[in-house]
Amino acid sequence: MSYEVDLLAPAGLSFVEDVSISIDLTSDPNVDISLMGVEITSPSGTVSTIIQPAVGSNAMINDYIRSISNAFYGEEAEGVWTVTFWNKGLENISVSSTFLTMGGH
């Protein structure tokens, strides 16, 4: 599954230093969400893998993920940002909400 987020640059933000993502998931209690992968693609095409499948993450607590990437350092903030989710298991995982927050100047 893939989600697109059309982002307007905050006033005064000339370039990105970091992007943080917060994700709320809905899944069966028996689903292993460590089999899920998440990546963010910037408007200029840079891809940052936030979570690798089968590796797990300390950020995964009760179907909630929060992570930060600086792979987009120096890029423009405006444009369409794509967040892609995939699950290497057979179970379905529903994304309740996804938020991107940018830091920079």
Buried (B, 14 or more C-beta within 10 A) or exposed (E): EEEEBEBEBEEEBEBBBBBBBBBBBEBEEEBBBBBBBBBBBBBEEBEBEBBBBEEBBEBBEEBEBBBEBEBBEEBBBEBEBBBBBEBEBEEEBEBEEBEBEBEBE
